[in-house]
Amino acid sequence: MSKVISGLTEGWWMFFDTFWALIFGFILSGAVQAFVSKSQMQSALGDRRPKTIGKASFFGAVSSSCSYAASALAKSLFAKGADFTASMIFMFASTNLVIELGLVLWILIGWQFAAAEFVGGAVMILLLWILLPRLVPEKMVAASRSMVEVPDSMEMASGESISTKIKSRRAWGDAAGYTIGDFTMLRTELVVGFIVAGLASTLVSVSAWRSLFISGHGFLSEIENAIIGPVLAFISFVCSVGNVPLAAALWKGGITFGGVIAFIFADLVAFPLVMIYRKYYGTRLAIRLTLVFWLVMAVSGLVTEEIFKVFSLIPHRHMDLMAMKHFGWNSTTFLNVVALIAAGVIYWLYKSQDQASEDSEYAKDLVCGMQVRKSDAPAVAELDGVTYYFCMVGCKEALLATPEKYIK
């Protein structure tokens, strides 16, 4: 029991030290989502030329970091005409090239891991661009495209520039909606991630962790660790930013640098997401996609480790997680106070929105709480004359199955 309490305490202090980074990361993500139109993304991702892949990576990096939302939006882009490879690269960039992930990595494990996120992310996108069209047959993609649902477009044209939106209280209200929606969508993953990481650091001995990873065999160990990283992500059920605390515990437990990076990248092969791929694209394509993703994640982790070894950037392993500053008048406490005030302002802007109006460009997913732009909603349903919008098909199915649970 004392170890359980110690583990929960460890998880709390990990959350305390990363709170400001999470808040500022979500705020920035919400602002960019509100200021960048997704219709522009769709029209820009119609092929897989290098320029298009660059756009897909950029649009993904400035979108929601939620793995579930990213998978749904990628499916929506694909259904509306975007190239399949570009859509998948958008999804990878959306969960692996986002600022909140880098900030939390920096705080919990070190700046080298934050840098490796972006270096390895670039490697992963390059591998996807090369391998995905060759390992996933065009016939399979074409058959899957006929399965996806394309909602009617109801986009409200807006001639406002980004600079105008930044000065607009209404636009910041929209950004607040995305921020609160992303946090609501990810709250379970975040809580589970910190709890699991804290318990793993105290209940699982270092020797137990090391029994999972081959060590002391040079390059062979690096290969095995990079391969097993995504497997651990698959069975951990933790995705998005929530898997970073567990990555810190794995680093403490003895996994290689490349294994940690492969595990972090593997948030998109967590078991629940694989089941979502099956719903979206069918069983055959879901299996093929998962295997290709696993290969790309493992190879990217391995390549990233070799790059960092060349420049002597692999950090020394610490048997404890990064030192927590805890309470006290220090930089962490100061940043947390500022983040808490910012969160209060964002929440006030969110509550002052009028999403109930039929003229509103946005709607709230009643199942998960996420804000969606009506014209870009991956799923739409009408019930008793009222139209509801969802971030993914799974939320739509949940509401239709038990509407009394979500509609007050």
N, C-alpha and C positions, 0 to 999 in steps of 0.2 A: 504493500500500500504506500509506503514511503517513496518507493521508486515511481509509482504512478503519480503521486502528488508532485514529486520533483520533475517528472516529465511534463505535466500540465503547466507547471511554473515555467519551465524552460520554453514551452510553446508560447506562453503569454509574453515573456520577455522578447522573444523573436518578433512577435506582433508589435510590441511597444517600440522596438528599435526601427521597424519598417513602416510604421503607421504613416508618417509624413510622406514617405516615398509613394505609398499606395494612393494617398489622397491626391497629391499633386499629379501623379501619373494618370489617375482616372479623370481629373479635371481637364488636363491637357487633351486626353483622348476624346472626351466629350465635346470640347470646343472644336477640335478639328472635324469631328463627325458632323457637327452642326453647320460648319462653314464650307464644307466640301460636298457638292452634290453627287450622289451615287449614280445619277443618270449619266454624268460625265464619265464615271468609271466604266459603266456598261458599254458606252459607245467607243471607249478607248481600248477595250480588251477583246477585239474581234479576231485576233490572230495570235501567233506565237513568235513574232519577230523580236529581235533583241530590244528594240525600243518599247514594244508592247510589254515585254516581260519586266522591263524597268518600271513602267507605269504601274503594272500589277503589284510589284514589290512596294512601290511608294504608297499607293492607295491602301494596301494592306497594312503597312506600318502605321498609317495615321487613322486606322479604323479601330473598332472595339477589340480588346485583347481577350475577350471571352471565347473559348474554344467552340462552345455550342453556337454562339451567335456567328462566329466566323464561318463555321461549316454551313450554316443556313444561308448566309449571305453569298457564299461562294456558289452554292447550289442555285440561288436566285439569279446570280450573274450568268451562270452557265445556261439556265433555262431561258434567259432573255437574249441569248445570242453570243455571249462571250465564249472565247475558246476554252476548251476544257483544261488544258495545261495552264493557261493564264489564270483561270479561276482557282485551280489548286495552289498555284504560287501565291495568289492573293491571300488564300486561307493560311498558308504557312507564314507569310510575312505578318499577317494580322495577329498571330499568337506568339511569334518568336522575334520580331524586330520592333517591339514596342517599348516605350521609355520606362513604364512601371516595372517591367520585367528586369531591365538593366539596372534600375535603381535598387530593387530588392536584392538582386544578385550581388551588387557591389557591397551593400551593407552586411549581408549575411555571410558571404564567403570571400569576397575580395574583388578588387577592380579587374583582375585578370579574367575572372569569369564573365563579368559584364562586357569586357572587350571581346571575349570569345563568343559571346552571344551573337554579336554583329558580324564578326569574321566568319564564324561557322554558319550563320544564317545566309550569308552571301554564297558560301560553298554549297549549302543545301539547295538554294534556289537554282544555282547553275546545274547541279546534278538533276534536279527535277526537270528543268528545261531540256536536258539532253536525254534522260532516261524515260520519262513518263510517256512521250509519244511512241517510243520504241517498245516499251514493255506492256502498254495497255493498247490493244488493237482498236483501230478506228471503228470497226463494226460494233465492238462492245460499247464504245462511247456513244455511237449513233443510236443504238438500242436504248441506252440509258436516257438520252436526251428526250426521247418520246415519252418517258415515264414521269418526268418532272412537271410540276404544275406551274403554269405561268399566270399570275393574277393580272387582272386588267389594270392598265396604267392609269393612275389618276393624279399624276404629278402636277403640282401647282407651279407654274413658271415663275421664276423670280429673277429679276434683272439686277439684284443687289450684288455689289462686289464684296469681296472678303473684307476689305478695309471698312466698308459701310456696315457690314454685319458686326464687326468687332466693336463698333461704337453703339450698336443697337441693344437696348435692354431686352427686347423680345428675342433677339438671336442668342443672347447669353442665357435667357430662360430655356431656349431649345437645347443649348449646350448643357445646362444643368439637368435637363431631362435625360440626356444621354448618360451623363455622369452617374446619376442616381440609378438609372436603369442598368448600366454595366455593373455597378456595385451590387445591386439587388440580384442580378443574374449570377454573380460570382460568389455571393456570400457563403454558400455552402462549401464550395471548393476551397475558399480561403480558410474558413474555420477548420475544416477537416485537415487541410494541409498543415496548419500550425500544430494542431493536436497530434496528428500522426508523427510529424517530425520531432516534436518534443518527447513523445513516448518512445519513439524509435531511438532517440539519443540516450535514453536512460534504461529502458527495458531490454534492448538488444545489445548484447556485448560486442565489443570490437572483434573478438574471435568469431562470433556468429556472422557478422558482416563479411569478414574476410573469407569465410568458408564459401561465400557466394562468388567471390572474385578470385581468379587466378592471379597470383602476384609473384614477383621475383623471376619472371620468365621473359623479361624484356618486351619485345614487340608482340609476342604471342599473348601476353597478359593484356596489352593495350587492345588487341583485336577482340579478345573474349569479353573484356569489360565494356567495350563499345557496343557489342552485340547484345549483351544482357541488360544494358541500360534501358532500351525501349521495352524489353520484356517486363521489367519491374514497373515501368510506367503503365503498361497494359493491365497488370493485375492490381495496381494501387488505386485505380479509379479516381485519382486526383489529377486535375488538369489545370490549364491556364497558369496564372501566377501562383496558384496554390501549391504547385509541385516544387517551387523553389526551396521552401523550408526542408522538404524531404531530401532534396538534392544536397543540401548542406549536411544533413545527417549521413547520407551515403558517402560524401567526401570524408567526413570524420571516420566512417567505418572502413575506408580503405580502397574505394573504387578509384580508378585512374581519372585523370583530368578529362580525357576524351570520353570516358564512361559517363561522367557527370554531365558533360555537354550533350551527349546523345540522349540521356535521360530527360534533360530539360526540353530538348527539341521534341521528345516523344509524347508531349501532351496531346497530340492529335491522334494517337493510337490507344488512348485509354479505352477500356472495354465499352463504356456507354457510347462513346463517339463512333466506334466501329459498328455498333448496332444502328446508329443514326445513318451511317453510310449505306448500310444494308437497306434501310427504308427509302433513302433517296435514290440510290443508283441500282438496286438489285443485289442479290447475294454474290453473283459471280464477280461483278465489278468491285464490290466492297472488299472481297477477299483479295483480289488482285491489287487494289489500291493500298490495303493495309500492308501487304508484303513489300510493295514498292516503297512505301513510306518508311517501313522498318529498315530496308536496305539503305535508303538515302540518309536517314537519321544516324545510323551506325557509322556509315562511311564519312559523313560530315563531322561527327565527333572525333573519329580517328584522324582525319586530315587536319582538323583544327589543332589537335594535340601535337601533331608533327610540326605544324607551322610555329606554334608557340615554343616548342623545344628548340627550334632553330634559333630563335631570338632570346632564348633563356628566360622565358616569361612564365614557365610553370611555377606556381607558388609552392612554398614549403607547406607540407601538411601539418595541421594542428590537430591534436587529439581532442580538443574542445572546439565548439563552434566559436565563431567570432565573438570577442569579448563584448558583453552587453553593458551599456552605460547605465541602464536602469534610471530610477528617479534621481533627481538632483539638478541643480542649475547648470546644465551643460548644453551642448549644441543639439543633442537629440531631443531633450525636453523642450528647448526653445522652438525647434522646428515642428514638434508635435503640437505645441500650443498654436503656432501660426496655422498649421494644417487644420486644426480643429475649428479655428475661426473661419477659415476659408470654406470648410465643409458646412458650417452653419449658414454662411452666405449662399452657397450653392443650394442647400436644402430650402432656404427661403425663396430663392428664385424658382426652384422646382415647384413648390407649393402654390406659388402665385400664378403658375401657368393655367391656361384654360384649354385643356385638352378635350374637355367634354363637348366643345363646340364642333358642329359638323364642318365648319369652315377651317378648322385647324389642320395644319399640314401633318401633324403628328398624332399618334395614338399610343396608348399604353397596353402592352400585352398583359392581360389580366391574370395569366397563369404564372409567368415568371417575373413580372414587374418591369420588364425592359421597355424602353421607348423605341418605337419604330416609326419611320417615315411611311405614311400610307402608300405612297407610290412605289416604295421599295419593299413593302412587307412580303416576306417569303411565303406567307400563308394568310388567307382571308376566309372568313366564314360569316354567314348571315343567320341570325337566330331571332325569331319573333320580330322580324322587320328591322333589326338592329345589326349593323355591320361591325365585326370585330377583326382586329389586325394582330398578327402574331410574328414573333421573331423566327419561328421555325414550325414545321409541320407537327412536331411532337406536342407543342403547346396547343395548337388548334385541336388535335385529337383529344387532348386531356380535357379541354373545355367542353367539347361536344359530348364527351362521355359522361361528365358530371357537371353540367352547367350550373347547378345550384350551389356548387362549392365555390365558384369564382364570381358569379354574377349576383350582386346584392340588389 
